[in-house]
């Protein structure tokens, strides 16, 4: 069978930028052209069903029977779990079509948006992408349920204020929080101007520091300890301990810093210092060693949503305090799963 590479380009930037929402380890904007789309057809040769990104490879033949292996990059396995995809929907040997955003510099790689399986079923690879093949040929869209009755029942019984599992909402206009256009100092601008994106970083297992950790689209959970509060993250299996008692002044700097919390009614206010990181985001913005954070976590809408606000002060990087916000959504059917990262 001959598999043909089909490519067509057009501007659809307003739609395609939304597909970046769930692609959050290293930003896909540095590697894939979100203003262009392409389609390939071929046979699956590899499947990597793990965090930090699901990936698979497709062998594509041109008119001269010359083959090229295309690498298809998807979002984190955890993002697919949120949508009910608990097992791989594609396997080696499958004939598929893939629609997505091609890589820069004519590399045979793509950030996948839509997948057409050989049985004619479409998989929407990015939750915000919408159907593509169903619009083209009335394909059936693969749907799986993320609900777990026992998990959800227990969660609804035990839910108390912020103490529950939260995750991202694709309809939140403030997500992701880190959008660039920061009020940078001359020193920060100089550092950022020398930054170069490295392709292999997209596939690597790495640990985010504060405050960038809070941009994670994966589930988080607040858990009571004897005296303090533990904030657990599915991404990177990260854990932040929020001290609710007298602060220890002799603290070694760390990726997450040292956090202390107080209650203002239903709002948890957290102050964080002693952060040891040179990177503010994944686009080359630096971070100083005297960063100061104030976070506010407030349940709203009868506990269905969590309002999050953060004020970031870093005189080395920003000319003024940076204020960001986002909203989390309660996910009673979700638990914090092992990240189990493998690049």
DABEL-V162242 format. One record per backbone hydrogen bond with DSSP energy under -1.0 kcal/mol. CO is the residue of the C=O (numbers start at 0). NH is the residue of the N-H. E is the energy in kcal/mol with one decimal. If there is no record, write none. Layout:
co | nh | e
CO | NH | E
CO | NH | E
This chain:
co | nh | e
5 | 38 | -1.5
11 | 15 | -2.4
12 | 16 | -2.4
16 | 19 | -1.2
17 | 20 | -1.9
19 | 22 | -1.0
21 | 23 | -1.5
26 | 29 | -1.2
27 | 30 | -1.6
27 | 31 | -3.0
30 | 103 | -1.9
31 | 33 | -1.0
32 | 35 | -1.6
37 | 99 | -2.3
39 | 97 | -2.4
41 | 95 | -2.7
42 | 58 | -3.1
43 | 92 | -2.7
45 | 56 | -1.8
47 | 49 | -1.1
47 | 54 | -2.1
50 | 341 | -2.9
53 | 73 | -2.5
54 | 47 | -3.7
55 | 71 | -3.2
56 | 44 | -2.5
57 | 69 | -3.3
58 | 42 | -1.8
59 | 67 | -2.6
61 | 64 | -1.9
65 | 61 | -2.2
67 | 59 | -3.0
69 | 57 | -2.5
70 | 109 | -2.4
71 | 55 | -1.8
72 | 111 | -1.9
74 | 53 | -2.2
75 | 79 | -1.2
76 | 80 | -2.0
77 | 81 | -1.8
79 | 84 | -2.5
80 | 83 | -1.6
83 | 85 | -1.4
90 | 93 | -2.0
93 | 43 | -2.7
95 | 41 | -2.3
96 | 115 | -2.9
97 | 39 | -2.4
98 | 112 | -2.7
98 | 113 | -2.4
99 | 37 | -2.3
100 | 110 | -2.9
101 | 32 | -2.9
103 | 106 | -1.4
106 | 108 | -2.3
107 | 70 | -2.1
108 | 102 | -2.1
109 | 72 | -3.2
110 | 100 | -2.3
112 | 124 | -1.8
112 | 125 | -1.2
113 | 98 | -2.7
114 | 122 | -3.2
115 | 96 | -1.7
116 | 119 | -2.0
120 | 116 | -3.0
121 | 141 | -3.5
122 | 114 | -2.3
125 | 128 | -2.4
131 | 135 | -1.4
132 | 136 | -3.0
133 | 137 | -1.6
139 | 121 | -3.1
147 | 151 | -3.0
148 | 152 | -2.6
149 | 153 | -2.2
150 | 154 | -2.3
151 | 155 | -2.4
152 | 156 | -1.4
153 | 157 | -2.1
154 | 158 | -1.7
159 | 162 | -2.3
161 | 163 | -1.9
163 | 221 | -1.3
164 | 330 | -2.5
165 | 219 | -2.7
166 | 328 | -3.1
168 | 171 | -1.6
171 | 174 | -1.8
176 | 178 | -1.2
181 | 183 | -1.8
182 | 318 | -3.0
184 | 188 | -2.3
185 | 189 | -2.1
186 | 190 | -1.9
187 | 191 | -2.7
188 | 192 | -1.8
190 | 193 | -1.2
191 | 194 | -1.4
197 | 200 | -1.4
198 | 201 | -1.5
200 | 203 | -1.0
208 | 212 | -2.0
210 | 213 | -1.9
211 | 214 | -2.0
212 | 215 | -1.6
216 | 167 | -1.0
218 | 233 | -2.5
219 | 165 | -3.0
220 | 231 | -3.1
222 | 229 | -3.1
227 | 224 | -2.6
228 | 241 | -3.4
229 | 222 | -2.8
230 | 239 | -2.7
231 | 220 | -2.3
233 | 236 | -1.5
234 | 237 | -1.7
237 | 232 | -2.7
239 | 230 | -3.2
241 | 228 | -2.3
242 | 260 | -2.8
248 | 250 | -1.0
253 | 275 | -3.3
254 | 209 | -2.6
257 | 272 | -1.9
258 | 242 | -2.7
259 | 270 | -2.8
261 | 268 | -2.9
263 | 266 | -1.8
266 | 263 | -2.9
267 | 296 | -2.4
268 | 261 | -2.1
269 | 294 | -3.0
270 | 259 | -2.4
271 | 292 | -2.4
272 | 257 | -3.2
273 | 253 | -1.9
277 | 286 | -1.2
284 | 279 | -2.9
291 | 312 | -2.6
292 | 271 | -2.2
293 | 310 | -2.5
294 | 269 | -2.5
295 | 308 | -1.8
296 | 267 | -2.4
297 | 306 | -3.1
299 | 304 | -2.0
300 | 303 | -1.6
303 | 329 | -2.8
304 | 299 | -3.0
305 | 327 | -2.7
306 | 297 | -2.5
307 | 325 | -2.0
308 | 295 | -2.5
309 | 323 | -2.6
310 | 293 | -1.8
311 | 321 | -3.0
312 | 291 | -2.5
313 | 316 | -1.0
313 | 317 | -3.1
316 | 184 | -2.3
321 | 311 | -3.2
323 | 309 | -2.6
325 | 307 | -2.4
327 | 305 | -2.6
328 | 166 | -2.1
330 | 333 | -1.9
